[in-house]
Amino acid sequence: MASSYGVRPPSFRKKQPSAENFTCQKCLQKGHFTFECTGKRKYVHRESRSKEMAKRMKMDEEKKQAELLNKCTSIQHKK
């Protein structure tokens, strides 16, 4: 008598994901997974982390100055 332990019915089995909706991280094209890629790696230019951090700090500082200026002008208009 064969045992049915460890065998799941078809409704509980995981389905293989379709590659149609995935973008390859290597060649940046859709339709296949990275481990299946036969293309060359695309160069993607990215800013250095320190440049990104400096840009964000500058934007935060400008935002704070603008908020302070708005508060000052609204106080002057109330007088």
N, CA, C and O atoms as a Tripos MOL2 file, in Angstrom:
@<TRIPOS>MOLECULE
protein
  316   315    79     0     0
PROTEIN
NO_CHARGES

@<TRIPOS>ATOM
      1 N           0.8390   -1.1660    0.0000 N.3       1 MET1
      2 CA          0.0000    0.0000    0.0000 C.3       1 MET1
      3 C           0.8950    1.2430    0.0000 C.2       1 MET1
      4 O           1.7740    1.3640    0.8530 O.2       1 MET1
      5 N           0.6870    2.1510   -0.9260 N.am      2 ALA2
      6 CA          1.5010    3.3550   -1.0550 C.3       2 ALA2
      7 C           1.0200    4.4110   -0.0710 C.2       2 ALA2
      8 O          -0.1800    4.5960    0.1360 O.2       2 ALA2
      9 N           1.9760    5.0880    0.5230 N.am      3 SER3
     10 CA          1.6610    6.1350    1.4870 C.3       3 SER3
     11 C           1.4740    7.4640    0.7580 C.2       3 SER3
     12 O           2.1850    7.7540   -0.2040 O.2       3 SER3
     13 N           0.5240    8.2600    1.2140 N.am      4 SER4
     14 CA          0.2800    9.5610    0.5820 C.3       4 SER4
     15 C           0.8590   10.7040    1.4000 C.2       4 SER4
     16 O           0.5750   11.8710    1.1330 O.2       4 SER4
     17 N           1.6760   10.3670    2.4040 N.am      5 TYR5
     18 CA          2.2950   11.4240    3.2010 C.3       5 TYR5
     19 C           3.3170   12.1700    2.3560 C.2       5 TYR5
     20 O           4.0590   11.5600    1.5860 O.2       5 TYR5
     21 N           3.3550   13.4830    2.5000 N.am      6 GLY6
     22 CA          4.3350   14.2960    1.7810 C.3       6 GLY6
     23 C           3.8920   14.6950    0.3840 C.2       6 GLY6
     24 O           4.5740   15.4810   -0.2720 O.2       6 GLY6
     25 N           2.7840   14.1800   -0.0780 N.am      7 VAL7
     26 CA          2.2950   14.5360   -1.4070 C.3       7 VAL7
     27 C           1.1320   15.5000   -1.2350 C.2       7 VAL7
     28 O           0.1340   15.1900   -0.5840 O.2       7 VAL7
     29 N           1.2820   16.6530   -1.8210 N.am      8 ARG8
     30 CA          0.2320   17.6630   -1.7060 C.3       8 ARG8
     31 C          -0.6940   17.5930   -2.9060 C.2       8 ARG8
     32 O          -0.2710   17.2820   -4.0200 O.2       8 ARG8
     33 N          -1.9440   17.8820   -2.6670 N.am      9 PRO9
     34 CA         -2.8630   17.9470   -3.8050 C.3       9 PRO9
     35 C          -2.4770   19.1150   -4.7120 C.2       9 PRO9
     36 O          -1.8290   20.0530   -4.2460 O.2       9 PRO9
     37 N          -2.8500   19.0880   -5.9720 N.am     10 PRO10
     38 CA         -2.4560   20.1350   -6.9300 C.3      10 PRO10
     39 C          -2.8150   21.5470   -6.4940 C.2      10 PRO10
     40 O          -2.1150   22.4890   -6.8680 O.2      10 PRO10
     41 N          -3.8620   21.7290   -5.7310 N.am     11 SER11
     42 CA         -4.2710   23.0750   -5.3360 C.3      11 SER11
     43 C          -3.3030   23.7020   -4.3370 C.2      11 SER11
     44 O          -3.2930   24.9250   -4.1920 O.2      11 SER11
     45 N          -2.4860   22.9020   -3.6390 N.am     12 PHE12
     46 CA         -1.5590   23.4280   -2.6480 C.3      12 PHE12
     47 C          -0.1440   23.5960   -3.1870 C.2      12 PHE12
     48 O           0.7030   24.1640   -2.4980 O.2      12 PHE12
     49 N           0.1310   23.1320   -4.3640 N.am     13 ARG13
     50 CA          1.4750   23.2450   -4.9320 C.3      13 ARG13
     51 C           1.7210   24.6860   -5.3670 C.2      13 ARG13
     52 O           0.8140   25.3750   -5.8340 O.2      13 ARG13
     53 N           2.9560   25.1220   -5.2060 N.am     14 LYS14
     54 CA          3.3100   26.4800   -5.6260 C.3      14 LYS14
     55 C           3.4290   26.5240   -7.1420 C.2      14 LYS14
     56 O           4.0050   25.6320   -7.7640 O.2      14 LYS14
     57 N           2.8840   27.5600   -7.7090 N.am     15 LYS15
     58 CA          2.9760   27.7400   -9.1510 C.3      15 LYS15
     59 C           4.2850   28.4450   -9.4660 C.2      15 LYS15
     60 O           4.7360   29.3010   -8.7050 O.2      15 LYS15
     61 N           4.8830   28.0920  -10.5710 N.am     16 GLN16
     62 CA          6.1030   28.7490  -11.0150 C.3      16 GLN16
     63 C           5.7400   30.1490  -11.5020 C.2      16 GLN16
     64 O           4.8110   30.2950  -12.2970 O.2      16 GLN16
     65 N           6.4500   31.1840  -11.0460 N.am     17 PRO17
     66 CA          6.1380   32.5430  -11.5020 C.3      17 PRO17
     67 C           6.4680   32.7080  -12.9840 C.2      17 PRO17
     68 O           7.4330   32.1310  -13.4850 O.2      17 PRO17
     69 N           5.6780   33.4810  -13.6530 N.am     18 SER18
     70 CA          5.8930   33.7360  -15.0680 C.3      18 SER18
     71 C           6.9740   34.7990  -15.2290 C.2      18 SER18
     72 O           6.9610   35.8150  -14.5340 O.2      18 SER18
     73 N           7.8960   34.5660  -16.1330 N.am     19 ALA19
     74 CA          8.9950   35.5040  -16.3570 C.3      19 ALA19
     75 C           8.5510   36.7210  -17.1580 C.2      19 ALA19
     76 O           9.3020   37.6900  -17.2680 O.2      19 ALA19
     77 N           7.3530   36.6900  -17.7160 N.am     20 GLU20
     78 CA          6.8740   37.7990  -18.5480 C.3      20 GLU20
     79 C           6.8630   39.1240  -17.7980 C.2      20 GLU20
     80 O           7.1560   40.1690  -18.3790 O.2      20 GLU20
     81 N           6.5290   39.0880  -16.5200 N.am     21 ASN21
     82 CA          6.3520   40.3120  -15.7440 C.3      21 ASN21
     83 C           7.6120   40.7550  -15.0170 C.2      21 ASN21
     84 O           7.6030   41.8000  -14.3670 O.2      21 ASN21
     85 N           8.6840   40.0020  -15.1070 N.am     22 PHE22
     86 CA          9.9040   40.3380  -14.3870 C.3      22 PHE22
     87 C          10.9010   41.0290  -15.3050 C.2      22 PHE22
     88 O          10.9970   40.7120  -16.4910 O.2      22 PHE22
     89 N          11.6430   41.9820  -14.7380 N.am     23 THR23
     90 CA         12.7000   42.6630  -15.4660 C.3      23 THR23
     91 C          14.0300   42.0920  -15.0170 C.2      23 THR23
     92 O          14.3050   42.0070  -13.8200 O.2      23 THR23
     93 N          14.8410   41.7070  -15.9590 N.am     24 CYS24
     94 CA         16.1580   41.1500  -15.6650 C.3      24 CYS24
     95 C          17.0190   42.2320  -15.0250 C.2      24 CYS24
     96 O          17.0490   43.3630  -15.5090 O.2      24 CYS24
     97 N          17.7170   41.8980  -13.9470 N.am     25 GLN25
     98 CA         18.5600   42.8690  -13.2550 C.3      25 GLN25
     99 C          19.8890   43.0650  -13.9680 C.2      25 GLN25
    100 O          20.6170   44.0120  -13.6700 O.2      25 GLN25
    101 N          20.2100   42.1920  -14.8940 N.am     26 LYS26
    102 CA         21.4830   42.2720  -15.5970 C.3      26 LYS26
    103 C          21.3690   43.1130  -16.8720 C.2      26 LYS26
    104 O          22.1100   44.0810  -17.0440 O.2      26 LYS26
    105 N          20.4450   42.7470  -17.7610 N.am     27 CYS27
    106 CA         20.3300   43.4580  -19.0400 C.3      27 CYS27
    107 C          19.1710   44.4490  -19.0620 C.2      27 CYS27
    108 O          19.0080   45.1860  -20.0350 O.2      27 CYS27
    109 N          18.3610   44.4760  -17.9980 N.am     28 LEU28
    110 CA         17.2450   45.4060  -17.8210 C.3      28 LEU28
    111 C          16.1320   45.2270  -18.8530 C.2      28 LEU28
    112 O          15.4000   46.1740  -19.1420 O.2      28 LEU28
    113 N          15.9990   44.0270  -19.4080 N.am     29 GLN29
    114 CA         14.9110   43.7370  -20.3300 C.3      29 GLN29
    115 C          13.9090   42.8190  -19.6510 C.2      29 GLN29
    116 O          14.2500   42.0940  -18.7160 O.2      29 GLN29
    117 N          12.6740   42.8560  -20.1250 N.am     30 LYS30
    118 CA         11.6230   42.0080  -19.5590 C.3      30 LYS30
    119 C          11.5820   40.6710  -20.2900 C.2      30 LYS30
    120 O          12.0300   40.5400  -21.4290 O.2      30 LYS30
    121 N          11.0280   39.6850  -19.5890 N.am     31 GLY31
    122 CA         10.7650   38.4120  -20.2430 C.3      31 GLY31
    123 C          11.6120   37.2520  -19.7730 C.2      31 GLY31
    124 O          11.3690   36.1160  -20.1800 O.2      31 GLY31
    125 N          12.6020   37.5010  -18.9290 N.am     32 HIS32
    126 CA         13.4000   36.3970  -18.4040 C.3      32 HIS32
    127 C          13.9710   36.7750  -17.0480 C.2      32 HIS32
    128 O          14.0250   37.9490  -16.6810 O.2      32 HIS32
    129 N          14.3940   35.7610  -16.3140 N.am     33 PHE33
    130 CA         14.9960   35.9790  -15.0050 C.3      33 PHE33
    131 C          16.4910   36.2440  -15.1680 C.2      33 PHE33
    132 O          17.0780   35.9150  -16.1990 O.2      33 PHE33
    133 N          17.0950   36.8360  -14.1520 N.am     34 THR34
    134 CA         18.5100   37.1830  -14.2050 C.3      34 THR34
    135 C          19.3780   35.9540  -14.4190 C.2      34 THR34
    136 O          20.3350   36.0030  -15.1910 O.2      34 THR34
    137 N          19.0620   34.8600  -13.7510 N.am     35 PHE35
    138 CA         19.9010   33.6650  -13.8770 C.3      35 PHE35
    139 C          19.7930   33.0210  -15.2600 C.2      35 PHE35
    140 O          20.6090   32.1650  -15.6020 O.2      35 PHE35
    141 N          18.8100   33.4150  -16.0520 N.am     36 GLU36
    142 CA         18.6510   32.8970  -17.4050 C.3      36 GLU36
    143 C          19.2590   33.8300  -18.4500 C.2      36 GLU36
    144 O          19.2510   33.5080  -19.6380 O.2      36 GLU36
    145 N          19.7800   34.9680  -18.0320 N.am     37 CYS37
    146 CA         20.2250   36.0190  -18.9490 C.3      37 CYS37
    147 C          21.4740   35.6010  -19.7190 C.2      37 CYS37
    148 O          22.4210   35.0570  -19.1510 O.2      37 CYS37
    149 N          21.4540   35.8680  -21.0250 N.am     38 THR38
    150 CA         22.6200   35.6120  -21.8630 C.3      38 THR38
    151 C          23.2020   36.9220  -22.3810 C.2      38 THR38
    152 O          24.2240   36.9140  -23.0670 O.2      38 THR38
    153 N          22.5680   38.0410  -22.0640 N.am     39 GLY39
    154 CA         23.0180   39.3520  -22.5300 C.3      39 GLY39
    155 C          24.1210   39.9210  -21.6550 C.2      39 GLY39
    156 O          24.4870   39.3480  -20.6290 O.2      39 GLY39
    157 N          24.6410   41.0590  -22.0840 N.am     40 LYS40
    158 CA         25.6900   41.7340  -21.3180 C.3      40 LYS40
    159 C          25.0580   42.6680  -20.3010 C.2      40 LYS40
    160 O          23.9460   43.1610  -20.4910 O.2      40 LYS40
    161 N          25.7860   42.9000  -19.2240 N.am     41 ARG41
    162 CA         25.3070   43.8000  -18.1820 C.3      41 ARG41
    163 C          25.2830   45.2250  -18.7160 C.2      41 ARG41
    164 O          26.2430   45.6870  -19.3340 O.2      41 ARG41
    165 N          24.1750   45.9150  -18.4690 N.am     42 LYS42
    166 CA         24.0250   47.3130  -18.8750 C.3      42 LYS42
    167 C          24.6530   48.2060  -17.8130 C.2      42 LYS42
    168 O          24.5570   47.9280  -16.6170 O.2      42 LYS42
    169 N          25.2990   49.2820  -18.2620 N.am     43 TYR43
    170 CA         25.8740   50.2360  -17.3240 C.3      43 TYR43
    171 C          24.7890   51.2160  -16.9070 C.2      43 TYR43
    172 O          24.1500   51.8450  -17.7500 O.2      43 TYR43
    173 N          24.5880   51.3370  -15.6150 N.am     44 VAL44
    174 CA         23.6110   52.2750  -15.0720 C.3      44 VAL44
    175 C          24.3750   53.2610  -14.2000 C.2      44 VAL44
    176 O          24.9160   52.8940  -13.1570 O.2      44 VAL44
    177 N          24.4130   54.5250  -14.6390 N.am     45 HIS45
    178 CA         25.1320   55.5420  -13.8750 C.3      45 HIS45
    179 C          24.3230   55.9300  -12.6490 C.2      45 HIS45
    180 O          23.1340   56.2370  -12.7370 O.2      45 HIS45
    181 N          24.9860   55.9090  -11.5160 N.am     46 ARG46
    182 CA         24.3400   56.3140  -10.2660 C.3      46 ARG46
    183 C          25.2560   57.3030   -9.5600 C.2      46 ARG46
    184 O          26.4790   57.1720   -9.5890 O.2      46 ARG46
    185 N          24.6390   58.2940   -8.9260 N.am     47 GLU47
    186 CA         25.4050   59.2510   -8.1340 C.3      47 GLU47
    187 C          26.0150   58.5310   -6.9400 C.2      47 GLU47
    188 O          25.4780   57.5310   -6.4640 O.2      47 GLU47
    189 N          27.1430   59.0500   -6.4590 N.am     48 SER48
    190 CA         27.7510   58.4550   -5.2730 C.3      48 SER48
    191 C          26.8580   58.7270   -4.0700 C.2      48 SER48
    192 O          26.0720   59.6740   -4.0700 O.2      48 SER48
    193 N          26.9820   57.9060   -3.0680 N.am     49 ARG49
    194 CA         26.1370   58.0400   -1.8810 C.3      49 ARG49
    195 C          26.3860   59.3810   -1.1900 C.2      49 ARG49
    196 O          25.4500   59.9990   -0.6850 O.2      49 ARG49
    197 N          27.6360   59.8310   -1.1640 N.am     50 SER50
    198 CA         27.9320   61.1050   -0.5010 C.3      50 SER50
    199 C          27.3090   62.2790   -1.2600 C.2      50 SER50
    200 O          26.8690   63.2450   -0.6360 O.2      50 SER50
    201 N          27.2630   62.2150   -2.5890 N.am     51 LYS51
    202 CA         26.6120   63.2750   -3.3680 C.3      51 LYS51
    203 C          25.1100   63.2810   -3.1200 C.2      51 LYS51
    204 O          24.5020   64.3410   -2.9760 O.2      51 LYS51
    205 N          24.5140   62.0910   -3.0700 N.am     52 GLU52
    206 CA         23.0810   61.9880   -2.7920 C.3      52 GLU52
    207 C          22.7620   62.5490   -1.4110 C.2      52 GLU52
    208 O          21.7690   63.2540   -1.2360 O.2      52 GLU52
    209 N          23.6060   62.2340   -0.4340 N.am     53 MET53
    210 CA         23.3880   62.7030    0.9300 C.3      53 MET53
    211 C          23.5190   64.2260    1.0020 C.2      53 MET53
    212 O          22.7090   64.8900    1.6500 O.2      53 MET53
    213 N          24.5380   64.7810    0.3360 N.am     54 ALA54
    214 CA         24.7290   66.2330    0.3380 C.3      54 ALA54
    215 C          23.5440   66.9370   -0.3240 C.2      54 ALA54
    216 O          23.0960   67.9820    0.1490 O.2      54 ALA54
    217 N          23.0380   66.3630   -1.4190 N.am     55 LYS55
    218 CA         21.8930   66.9510   -2.1120 C.3      55 LYS55
    219 C          20.6590   66.9450   -1.2080 C.2      55 LYS55
    220 O          19.9250   67.9310   -1.1460 O.2      55 LYS55
    221 N          20.4360   65.8330   -0.5100 N.am     56 ARG56
    222 CA         19.2760   65.7370    0.3820 C.3      56 ARG56
    223 C          19.4050   66.7110    1.5490 C.2      56 ARG56
    224 O          18.4210   67.3400    1.9360 O.2      56 ARG56
    225 N          20.6020   66.8430    2.1130 N.am     57 MET57
    226 CA         20.8080   67.7750    3.2270 C.3      57 MET57
    227 C          20.5550   69.2070    2.7680 C.2      57 MET57
    228 O          19.9650   69.9970    3.5060 O.2      57 MET57
    229 N          20.9930   69.5490    1.5620 N.am     58 LYS58
    230 CA         20.7850   70.8930    1.0290 C.3      58 LYS58
    231 C          19.2920   71.1610    0.8280 C.2      58 LYS58
    232 O          18.8050   72.2440    1.1520 O.2      58 LYS58
    233 N          18.5710   70.1780    0.2960 N.am     59 MET59
    234 CA         17.1300   70.3420    0.0870 C.3      59 MET59
    235 C          16.4020   70.4970    1.4200 C.2      59 MET59
    236 O          15.4890   71.3150    1.5330 O.2      59 MET59
    237 N          16.8000   69.7190    2.4330 N.am     60 ASP60
    238 CA         16.1820   69.8300    3.7560 C.3      60 ASP60
    239 C          16.4300   71.2070    4.3600 C.2      60 ASP60
    240 O          15.5310   71.7960    4.9600 O.2      60 ASP60
    241 N          17.6450   71.7220    4.2030 N.am     61 GLU61
    242 CA         17.9870   73.0350    4.7410 C.3      61 GLU61
    243 C          17.1700   74.1260    4.0440 C.2      61 GLU61
    244 O          16.6650   75.0380    4.6980 O.2      61 GLU61
    245 N          17.0400   74.0310    2.7130 N.am     62 GLU62
    246 CA         16.2460   75.0130    1.9710 C.3      62 GLU62
    247 C          14.7760   74.9540    2.3830 C.2      62 GLU62
    248 O          14.1090   75.9860    2.4720 O.2      62 GLU62
    249 N          14.2810   73.7610    2.6280 N.am     63 LYS63
    250 CA         12.8920   73.5960    3.0530 C.3      63 LYS63
    251 C          12.6680   74.2370    4.4180 C.2      63 LYS63
    252 O          11.6530   74.8990    4.6330 O.2      63 LYS63
    253 N          13.6070   74.0460    5.3390 N.am     64 LYS64
    254 CA         13.4970   74.6520    6.6680 C.3      64 LYS64
    255 C          13.5270   76.1720    6.5710 C.2      64 LYS64
    256 O          12.7660   76.8540    7.2580 O.2      64 LYS64
    257 N          14.4060   76.7080    5.7170 N.am     65 GLN65
    258 CA         14.4900   78.1580    5.5550 C.3      65 GLN65
    259 C          13.1940   78.7160    4.9640 C.2      65 GLN65
    260 O          12.7300   79.7780    5.3770 O.2      65 GLN65
    261 N          12.6150   78.0050    4.0060 N.am     66 ALA66
    262 CA         11.3620   78.4580    3.3920 C.3      66 ALA66
    263 C          10.2310   78.4420    4.4170 C.2      66 ALA66
    264 O           9.4130   79.3620    4.4450 O.2      66 ALA66
    265 N          10.1740   77.4140    5.2530 N.am     67 GLU67
    266 CA          9.1450   77.3430    6.2930 C.3      67 GLU67
    267 C           9.3150   78.4750    7.3010 C.2      67 GLU67
    268 O           8.3320   79.0790    7.7270 O.2      67 GLU67
    269 N          10.5500   78.7620    7.6800 N.am     68 LEU68
    270 CA         10.8240   79.8430    8.6230 C.3      68 LEU68
    271 C          10.4260   81.1870    8.0170 C.2      68 LEU68
    272 O           9.8480   82.0320    8.7000 O.2      68 LEU68
    273 N          10.7330   81.3800    6.7480 N.am     69 LEU69
    274 CA         10.3720   82.6180    6.0570 C.3      69 LEU69
    275 C           8.8510   82.7680    5.9880 C.2      69 LEU69
    276 O           8.3250   83.8630    6.1870 O.2      69 LEU69
    277 N           8.1510   81.6760    5.7090 N.am     70 ASN70
    278 CA          6.6830   81.7150    5.6640 C.3      70 ASN70
    279 C           6.1010   82.0620    7.0290 C.2      70 ASN70
    280 O           5.1360   82.8210    7.1150 O.2      70 ASN70
    281 N           6.6780   81.5160    8.0940 N.am     71 LYS71
    282 CA          6.2030   81.8290    9.4460 C.3      71 LYS71
    283 C           6.4050   83.3040    9.7540 C.2      71 LYS71
    284 O           5.5190   83.9580   10.3050 O.2      71 LYS71
    285 N           7.5780   83.8260    9.3960 N.am     72 CYS72
    286 CA          7.8790   85.2330    9.6750 C.3      72 CYS72
    287 C           6.9420   86.1620    8.9070 C.2      72 CYS72
    288 O           6.4540   87.1450    9.4640 O.2      72 CYS72
    289 N           6.6890   85.8640    7.6510 N.am     73 THR73
    290 CA          5.8090   86.7310    6.8640 C.3      73 THR73
    291 C           4.3680   86.6350    7.3380 C.2      73 THR73
    292 O           3.6420   87.6280    7.2990 O.2      73 THR73
    293 N           3.9410   85.4620    7.7850 N.am     74 SER74
    294 CA          2.5640   85.3360    8.2710 C.3      74 SER74
    295 C           2.3950   86.0710    9.6020 C.2      74 SER74
    296 O           1.3180   86.6050    9.8690 O.2      74 SER74
    297 N           3.4210   86.1110   10.4290 N.am     75 ILE75
    298 CA          3.3590   86.8430   11.7020 C.3      75 ILE75
    299 C           3.3050   88.3440   11.4270 C.2      75 ILE75
    300 O           2.5660   89.0680   12.0940 O.2      75 ILE75
    301 N           4.0820   88.8160   10.4500 N.am     76 GLN76
    302 CA          4.0930   90.2360   10.1190 C.3      76 GLN76
    303 C           2.7470   90.6800    9.5440 C.2      76 GLN76
    304 O           2.3030   91.7990    9.8030 O.2      76 GLN76
    305 N           2.1000   89.8210    8.7730 N.am     77 HIS77
    306 CA          0.7980   90.1660    8.1940 C.3      77 HIS77
    307 C          -0.2830   90.2250    9.2550 C.2      77 HIS77
    308 O          -1.2540   90.9640    9.0900 O.2      77 HIS77
    309 N          -0.1530   89.4840   10.3250 N.am     78 LYS78
    310 CA         -1.1570   89.4760   11.3900 C.3      78 LYS78
    311 C          -1.1080   90.7520   12.2180 C.2      78 LYS78
    312 O          -2.1100   91.1410   12.8190 O.2      78 LYS78
    313 N           0.0340   91.3970   12.2520 N.am     79 LYS79
    314 CA          0.1760   92.6080   13.0750 C.3      79 LYS79
    315 C          -0.5380   93.7680   12.5170 C.2      79 LYS79
    316 O          -0.5070   94.8510   13.1010 O.2      79 LYS79
@<TRIPOS>BOND
     1     1     2 1
     2     2     3 1
     3     3     4 2
     4     3     5 am
     5     5     6 1
     6     6     7 1
     7     7     8 2
     8     7     9 am
     9     9    10 1
    10    10    11 1
    11    11    12 2
    12    11    13 am
    13    13    14 1
    14    14    15 1
    15    15    16 2
    16    15    17 am
    17    17    18 1
    18    18    19 1
    19    19    20 2
    20    19    21 am
    21    21    22 1
    22    22    23 1
    23    23    24 2
    24    23    25 am
    25    25    26 1
    26    26    27 1
    27    27    28 2
    28    27    29 am
    29    29    30 1
    30    30    31 1
    31    31    32 2
    32    31    33 am
    33    33    34 1
    34    34    35 1
    35    35    36 2
    36    35    37 am
    37    37    38 1
    38    38    39 1
    39    39    40 2
    40    39    41 am
    41    41    42 1
    42    42    43 1
    43    43    44 2
    44    43    45 am
    45    45    46 1
    46    46    47 1
    47    47    48 2
    48    47    49 am
    49    49    50 1
    50    50    51 1
    51    51    52 2
    52    51    53 am
    53    53    54 1
    54    54    55 1
    55    55    56 2
    56    55    57 am
    57    57    58 1
    58    58    59 1
    59    59    60 2
    60    59    61 am
    61    61    62 1
    62    62    63 1
    63    63    64 2
    64    63    65 am
    65    65    66 1
    66    66    67 1
    67    67    68 2
    68    67    69 am
    69    69    70 1
    70    70    71 1
    71    71    72 2
    72    71    73 am
    73    73    74 1
    74    74    75 1
    75    75    76 2
    76    75    77 am
    77    77    78 1
    78    78    79 1
    79    79    80 2
    80    79    81 am
    81    81    82 1
    82    82    83 1
    83    83    84 2
    84    83    85 am
    85    85    86 1
    86    86    87 1
    87    87    88 2
    88    87    89 am
    89    89    90 1
    90    90    91 1
    91    91    92 2
    92    91    93 am
    93    93    94 1
    94    94    95 1
    95    95    96 2
    96    95    97 am
    97    97    98 1
    98    98    99 1
    99    99   100 2
   100    99   101 am
   101   101   102 1
   102   102   103 1
   103   103   104 2
   104   103   105 am
   105   105   106 1
   106   106   107 1
   107   107   108 2
   108   107   109 am
   109   109   110 1
   110   110   111 1
   111   111   112 2
   112   111   113 am
   113   113   114 1
   114   114   115 1
   115   115   116 2
   116   115   117 am
   117   117   118 1
   118   118   119 1
   119   119   120 2
   120   119   121 am
   121   121   122 1
   122   122   123 1
   123   123   124 2
   124   123   125 am
   125   125   126 1
   126   126   127 1
   127   127   128 2
   128   127   129 am
   129   129   130 1
   130   130   131 1
   131   131   132 2
   132   131   133 am
   133   133   134 1
   134   134   135 1
   135   135   136 2
   136   135   137 am
   137   137   138 1
   138   138   139 1
   139   139   140 2
   140   139   141 am
   141   141   142 1
   142   142   143 1
   143   143   144 2
   144   143   145 am
   145   145   146 1
   146   146   147 1
   147   147   148 2
   148   147   149 am
   149   149   150 1
   150   150   151 1
   151   151   152 2
   152   151   153 am
   153   153   154 1
   154   154   155 1
   155   155   156 2
   156   155   157 am
   157   157   158 1
   158   158   159 1
   159   159   160 2
   160   159   161 am
   161   161   162 1
   162   162   163 1
   163   163   164 2
   164   163   165 am
   165   165   166 1
   166   166   167 1
   167   167   168 2
   168   167   169 am
   169   169   170 1
   170   170   171 1
   171   171   172 2
   172   171   173 am
   173   173   174 1
   174   174   175 1
   175   175   176 2
   176   175   177 am
   177   177   178 1
   178   178   179 1
   179   179   180 2
   180   179   181 am
   181   181   182 1
   182   182   183 1
   183   183   184 2
   184   183   185 am
   185   185   186 1
   186   186   187 1
   187   187   188 2
   188   187   189 am
   189   189   190 1
   190   190   191 1
   191   191   192 2
   192   191   193 am
   193   193   194 1
   194   194   195 1
   195   195   196 2
   196   195   197 am
   197   197   198 1
   198   198   199 1
   199   199   200 2
   200   199   201 am
   201   201   202 1
   202   202   203 1
   203   203   204 2
   204   203   205 am
   205   205   206 1
   206   206   207 1
   207   207   208 2
   208   207   209 am
   209   209   210 1
   210   210   211 1
   211   211   212 2
   212   211   213 am
   213   213   214 1
   214   214   215 1
   215   215   216 2
   216   215   217 am
   217   217   218 1
   218   218   219 1
   219   219   220 2
   220   219   221 am
   221   221   222 1
   222   222   223 1
   223   223   224 2
   224   223   225 am
   225   225   226 1
   226   226   227 1
   227   227   228 2
   228   227   229 am
   229   229   230 1
   230   230   231 1
   231   231   232 2
   232   231   233 am
   233   233   234 1
   234   234   235 1
   235   235   236 2
   236   235   237 am
   237   237   238 1
   238   238   239 1
   239   239   240 2
   240   239   241 am
   241   241   242 1
   242   242   243 1
   243   243   244 2
   244   243   245 am
   245   245   246 1
   246   246   247 1
   247   247   248 2
   248   247   249 am
   249   249   250 1
   250   250   251 1
   251   251   252 2
   252   251   253 am
   253   253   254 1
   254   254   255 1
   255   255   256 2
   256   255   257 am
   257   257   258 1
   258   258   259 1
   259   259   260 2
   260   259   261 am
   261   261   262 1
   262   262   263 1
   263   263   264 2
   264   263   265 am
   265   265   266 1
   266   266   267 1
   267   267   268 2
   268   267   269 am
   269   269   270 1
   270   270   271 1
   271   271   272 2
   272   271   273 am
   273   273   274 1
   274   274   275 1
   275   275   276 2
   276   275   277 am
   277   277   278 1
   278   278   279 1
   279   279   280 2
   280   279   281 am
   281   281   282 1
   282   282   283 1
   283   283   284 2
   284   283   285 am
   285   285   286 1
   286   286   287 1
   287   287   288 2
   288   287   289 am
   289   289   290 1
   290   290   291 1
   291   291   292 2
   292   291   293 am
   293   293   294 1
   294   294   295 1
   295   295   296 2
   296   295   297 am
   297   297   298 1
   298   298   299 1
   299   299   300 2
   300   299   301 am
   301   301   302 1
   302   302   303 1
   303   303   304 2
   304   303   305 am
   305   305   306 1
   306   306   307 1
   307   307   308 2
   308   307   309 am
   309   309   310 1
   310   310   311 1
   311   311   312 2
   312   311   313 am
   313   313   314 1
   314   314   315 1
   315   315   316 2
@<TRIPOS>SUBSTRUCTURE
     1 MET1         2 RESIDUE 1 A MET
     2 ALA2         6 RESIDUE 1 A ALA
     3 SER3        10 RESIDUE 1 A SER
     4 SER4        14 RESIDUE 1 A SER
     5 TYR5        18 RESIDUE 1 A TYR
     6 GLY6        22 RESIDUE 1 A GLY
     7 VAL7        26 RESIDUE 1 A VAL
     8 ARG8        30 RESIDUE 1 A ARG
     9 PRO9        34 RESIDUE 1 A PRO
    10 PRO10       38 RESIDUE 1 A PRO
    11 SER11       42 RESIDUE 1 A SER
    12 PHE12       46 RESIDUE 1 A PHE
    13 ARG13       50 RESIDUE 1 A ARG
    14 LYS14       54 RESIDUE 1 A LYS
    15 LYS15       58 RESIDUE 1 A LYS
    16 GLN16       62 RESIDUE 1 A GLN
    17 PRO17       66 RESIDUE 1 A PRO
    18 SER18       70 RESIDUE 1 A SER
    19 ALA19       74 RESIDUE 1 A ALA
    20 GLU20       78 RESIDUE 1 A GLU
    21 ASN21       82 RESIDUE 1 A ASN
    22 PHE22       86 RESIDUE 1 A PHE
    23 THR23       90 RESIDUE 1 A THR
    24 CYS24       94 RESIDUE 1 A CYS
    25 GLN25       98 RESIDUE 1 A GLN
    26 LYS26      102 RESIDUE 1 A LYS
    27 CYS27      106 RESIDUE 1 A CYS
    28 LEU28      110 RESIDUE 1 A LEU
    29 GLN29      114 RESIDUE 1 A GLN
    30 LYS30      118 RESIDUE 1 A LYS
    31 GLY31      122 RESIDUE 1 A GLY
    32 HIS32      126 RESIDUE 1 A HIS
    33 PHE33      130 RESIDUE 1 A PHE
    34 THR34      134 RESIDUE 1 A THR
    35 PHE35      138 RESIDUE 1 A PHE
    36 GLU36      142 RESIDUE 1 A GLU
    37 CYS37      146 RESIDUE 1 A CYS
    38 THR38      150 RESIDUE 1 A THR
    39 GLY39      154 RESIDUE 1 A GLY
    40 LYS40      158 RESIDUE 1 A LYS
    41 ARG41      162 RESIDUE 1 A ARG
    42 LYS42      166 RESIDUE 1 A LYS
    43 TYR43      170 RESIDUE 1 A TYR
    44 VAL44      174 RESIDUE 1 A VAL
    45 HIS45      178 RESIDUE 1 A HIS
    46 ARG46      182 RESIDUE 1 A ARG
    47 GLU47      186 RESIDUE 1 A GLU
    48 SER48      190 RESIDUE 1 A SER
    49 ARG49      194 RESIDUE 1 A ARG
    50 SER50      198 RESIDUE 1 A SER
    51 LYS51      202 RESIDUE 1 A LYS
    52 GLU52      206 RESIDUE 1 A GLU
    53 MET53      210 RESIDUE 1 A MET
    54 ALA54      214 RESIDUE 1 A ALA
    55 LYS55      218 RESIDUE 1 A LYS
    56 ARG56      222 RESIDUE 1 A ARG
    57 MET57      226 RESIDUE 1 A MET
    58 LYS58      230 RESIDUE 1 A LYS
    59 MET59      234 RESIDUE 1 A MET
    60 ASP60      238 RESIDUE 1 A ASP
    61 GLU61      242 RESIDUE 1 A GLU
    62 GLU62      246 RESIDUE 1 A GLU
    63 LYS63      250 RESIDUE 1 A LYS
    64 LYS64      254 RESIDUE 1 A LYS
    65 GLN65      258 RESIDUE 1 A GLN
    66 ALA66      262 RESIDUE 1 A ALA
    67 GLU67      266 RESIDUE 1 A GLU
    68 LEU68      270 RESIDUE 1 A LEU
    69 LEU69      274 RESIDUE 1 A LEU
    70 ASN70      278 RESIDUE 1 A ASN
    71 LYS71      282 RESIDUE 1 A LYS
    72 CYS72      286 RESIDUE 1 A CYS
    73 THR73      290 RESIDUE 1 A THR
    74 SER74      294 RESIDUE 1 A SER
    75 ILE75      298 RESIDUE 1 A ILE
    76 GLN76      302 RESIDUE 1 A GLN
    77 HIS77      306 RESIDUE 1 A HIS
    78 LYS78      310 RESIDUE 1 A LYS
    79 LYS79      314 RESIDUE 1 A LYS
